[in-house]
């Protein structure tokens, strides 16, 4: 699994939950955030990705989809049924914003 792609999709999904749908990060900005997140080597990010991936697989969602766009009904159901996974998304976002700001 490509952790940078997973982090990028997690960041995209979380931002889509909280912002105006007319505002989009450019693909290069999203990739920069995801790369900076993993470059920070924070255990919180590894833990967040592991929690999301475990719940994802337990829900029967194809693991390959972790690296693709998460805009599908199965993923929405997963996060709706497991609100604690939003905390995992927030852990990734927190490290991303701190890493970009540094």
Buried (B, 14 or more C-beta within 10 A) or exposed (E): EEBBBBBBBBBBBBBBEEEEEEEEBEEEEBBBBBBBBBEBEBEBBEEBBEBBBEBBEEBEBEEEBBBEEBEEEEBEEBBEEBEEBBEBBBBBBBBBBEBBEE
